[in-house]
């Protein structure tokens, strides 16, 4: 089993201390919240998209170090990401924690710092909050876009 020192590494502490895009957007396309009942952590996100690509992002994070570290990487990398790419990254992180899968690579490679969390199931929910909130916001925008395109009122 992973040592707790691996989970609360200096890199996780550094990421948690520097969460980018910690602001509320003035006119988001969607707002979403994810909350962990187990630990009380909450992540609120504001999202704007253009042509299936995230064009702006804001977040308010009241979470443990693990949730903050995940939000830090997401805040740094999310703008310019397609909804499909973000869904793939979120699925990779979820599989990394829950199914012993490999960590994300490329520009999302810093999420590998969260790999030791897989041995602490009670910490999975707080680590995944930012992904859950962003996926919810993307779904809201894509549903609104679909409804508008099909002529349904929203």
Secondary structure, 3 states (H helix, E strand, C coil): CCCHHHHCCHHHHHHHHCCCCCCCCCCCCEEEEEECCCCCCEEEEEEEEECCEEEEEEEEEECCHHHHHHHHHHHHHCCCCEHHHHHHHHHHHHHHHHCCCCCCCHHHHHHHHHHHHHHCHHHHHHHHHHHHHHHHHHHHHHHHHHHHHCCCCC
